[in-house]
């Protein structure tokens, strides 16, 4: 497994944890990394994803809600919601990774950490976001 994949998985775990607990982001992040020693590049990228996703959630959630047809965000699985938020952050805000790579990674992570239907669910939403929100970027 590559470093970016590991970083995304750690970021998802942390985003899940922080949403459930409601604890302070920076304090929890320090504790999280003390319990999960990893390569500095993995830690740095995961931390960037966490901070960026949380900082932009008010910008990301309306986009997510627009494309999650027939789904209220609060009723969506916490893993799926945070994975899609993180992928939207990577695709639309960070833009360091090609959108297709971000989507493929998100789908694979959804299959590993969420329900059997989550891969297709995550793929459908992210692909619509990519096609519509990024159509002027191509």
PyMOL commands that set and color helices and strands:
alter all, ss='L'
color gray80, all
select helices_A, chain A and resi 3-21+25-35+40-55+57-67+73-75+78-94+99-113+118-133
alter helices_A, ss='H'
color red, helices_A
deselect
rebuild
show_as cartoon
